[in-house]
């Protein structure tokens, strides 16, 4: 793989992915290897590109490297996230006040969640807890049995890239 200059994230992946897989064997799969390989090659013209040229003079050339389009990649993941937000915003009702809540779990439960991260049941129940929490707050505040509408997104990493499961609601 070619190293990208001035991209510490790519350099860390290239230098430490194999060591990480040895320590965290749950990630030593073809699936994760393919995601990391795509992320490392993202934006590198040696892995494919489109070249544009001036139709008048034929002199000016501009190379645009292909991107990986994985959500793990910092650049492509941001694009996917912004597209998702734009789709959601297009469906929201004008004039209604929306709130963004973040719900997390106690730090003492991180090891339990991490150990069970590949099972769907735990995270599904986490989603349900988030939804039930919002409905409970509405019921207590309004003194009525109300149900809210919400979009819930699970994030398993914190700002520093460490494992911190939390819900964005």
C-alpha positions as CSV (number, residue, x, y, z in Angstrom):
1,X,0.0,0.0,0.0
2,X,1.2,3.5,-0.6
3,X,1.4,5.9,2.3
4,X,-0.5,9.1,2.1
5,X,1.4,12.1,3.2
6,X,0.0,14.2,6.0
7,X,-2.8,11.7,6.9
8,X,-2.0,10.2,10.4
9,X,-5.2,8.2,10.4
10,X,-4.1,6.3,7.2
11,X,-0.5,5.9,8.6
12,X,-1.9,4.4,11.8
13,X,-4.0,1.9,9.9
14,X,-1.1,0.9,7.7
15,X,1.3,0.6,10.6
16,X,-0.9,-1.0,13.3
17,X,-3.8,-2.9,11.7
18,X,-2.1,-6.3,11.9
19,X,-1.1,-5.7,15.5
20,X,-4.6,-4.6,16.3
21,X,-6.1,-7.8,14.8
22,X,-3.8,-9.9,16.9
23,X,-5.0,-8.3,20.1
24,X,-8.6,-8.1,19.0
25,X,-9.2,-11.3,17.2
26,X,-12.9,-10.5,16.5
27,X,-11.7,-8.1,13.9
28,X,-9.4,-10.5,12.1
29,X,-11.9,-11.2,9.3
30,X,-11.9,-10.7,5.5
31,X,-14.8,-8.2,6.0
32,X,-12.7,-5.9,8.2
33,X,-9.6,-6.4,6.1
34,X,-11.5,-5.2,3.0
35,X,-12.8,-2.1,4.8
36,X,-9.3,-1.2,6.0
37,X,-7.8,-1.8,2.6
38,X,-10.4,0.4,1.0
39,X,-9.9,3.1,3.6
40,X,-6.1,3.1,3.2
41,X,-6.5,3.4,-0.6
42,X,-9.2,6.1,-0.5
43,X,-8.2,9.1,-2.6
44,X,-4.9,7.5,-3.8
45,X,-4.7,7.7,-7.6
46,X,-2.6,4.5,-7.8
47,X,-5.9,2.7,-7.0
48,X,-7.9,4.4,-9.8
49,X,-8.7,7.8,-10.9
50,X,-10.5,9.9,-13.6
51,X,-8.5,12.4,-15.6
52,X,-10.0,15.5,-17.0
53,X,-8.4,17.6,-19.7
54,X,-9.1,20.9,-21.3
55,X,-11.2,20.3,-24.5
56,X,-9.8,23.5,-26.1
57,X,-6.1,23.4,-25.6
58,X,-5.5,19.8,-24.5
59,X,-2.8,21.0,-22.1
60,X,-4.5,21.3,-18.8
61,X,-5.0,18.0,-17.0
62,X,-6.7,17.3,-13.6
63,X,-6.7,14.0,-11.9
64,X,-9.5,13.0,-9.4
65,X,-8.7,9.9,-7.4
66,X,-11.5,7.4,-6.6
67,X,-12.8,7.4,-3.0
68,X,-13.6,4.2,-1.0
69,X,-17.2,5.2,0.0
70,X,-16.9,3.3,3.3
71,X,-18.4,4.7,6.4
72,X,-15.2,3.9,8.4
73,X,-13.2,6.3,6.3
74,X,-13.1,9.8,7.9
75,X,-13.7,11.6,4.6
76,X,-16.2,9.2,3.0
77,X,-18.0,8.6,6.3
78,X,-18.5,12.3,6.7
79,X,-20.0,12.6,3.3
80,X,-22.4,9.7,4.1
81,X,-23.3,11.3,7.4
82,X,-24.0,14.7,5.7
83,X,-26.2,13.0,3.1
84,X,-28.1,11.1,5.8
85,X,-28.7,14.4,7.7
86,X,-29.8,16.1,4.5
87,X,-32.3,13.3,3.8
88,X,-33.7,13.5,7.3
89,X,-33.9,17.3,7.2
90,X,-35.9,17.2,3.9
91,X,-38.6,15.1,5.7
92,X,-38.9,17.2,8.8
93,X,-42.0,19.4,9.3
94,X,-41.4,23.1,9.1
95,X,-42.2,25.1,12.2
96,X,-41.6,22.3,14.7
97,X,-38.8,22.5,17.2
98,X,-36.6,19.5,17.1
99,X,-34.1,18.5,19.8
100,X,-30.9,16.4,19.7
101,X,-30.3,14.1,22.7
102,X,-27.4,11.9,23.4
103,X,-27.9,8.9,25.7
104,X,-25.0,6.8,26.8
105,X,-24.4,3.9,29.3
106,X,-22.3,3.9,32.4
107,X,-18.6,3.3,31.8
108,X,-18.8,0.1,33.9
109,X,-21.1,-1.5,31.2
110,X,-18.6,-0.8,28.4
111,X,-16.9,-4.2,28.8
112,X,-20.2,-6.1,28.7
113,X,-21.4,-4.2,25.6
114,X,-18.0,-4.7,23.9
115,X,-18.1,-8.4,24.6
116,X,-21.6,-8.7,23.1
117,X,-21.1,-6.2,20.3
118,X,-21.7,-8.7,17.5
119,X,-25.1,-9.8,18.7
120,X,-28.1,-7.8,17.6
121,X,-30.2,-8.3,20.7
122,X,-28.2,-6.0,23.1
123,X,-28.1,-3.1,20.7
124,X,-31.7,-3.6,19.8
125,X,-32.6,-3.3,23.4
126,X,-30.4,-0.3,23.8
127,X,-32.5,1.4,21.0
128,X,-35.7,0.4,22.7
129,X,-34.4,1.9,26.0
130,X,-33.7,5.2,24.2
131,X,-37.2,5.3,22.7
132,X,-38.9,4.3,26.0
133,X,-36.9,7.0,27.8
134,X,-38.1,9.7,25.5
135,X,-41.7,8.5,25.7
136,X,-41.5,8.4,29.5
137,X,-40.2,12.0,29.6
138,X,-43.0,13.2,27.4
139,X,-45.6,11.4,29.5
140,X,-44.2,12.8,32.8
141,X,-44.0,16.4,31.4
142,X,-47.4,16.5,29.7
143,X,-49.2,14.2,32.2
144,X,-50.6,12.4,29.1
145,X,-49.8,9.1,27.4
146,X,-47.9,10.5,24.4
147,X,-45.5,8.7,22.0
148,X,-42.8,10.6,20.3
149,X,-41.4,10.3,16.9
150,X,-37.6,10.0,16.8
151,X,-34.7,9.0,14.7
152,X,-32.2,7.0,16.7
153,X,-28.6,6.4,15.5
154,X,-26.1,4.2,17.4
155,X,-22.5,5.3,17.7
156,X,-20.1,2.9,19.2
157,X,-17.1,5.2,19.2
158,X,-16.4,8.3,21.1
159,X,-14.6,11.4,19.8
160,X,-11.2,9.9,20.5
161,X,-12.1,6.7,18.6
162,X,-12.5,4.6,21.8
163,X,-15.4,2.3,22.4
164,X,-18.2,4.3,24.0
165,X,-21.6,3.1,22.8
166,X,-24.2,5.9,22.8
167,X,-27.4,6.9,21.0
168,X,-28.1,10.1,19.1
169,X,-31.8,10.7,19.2
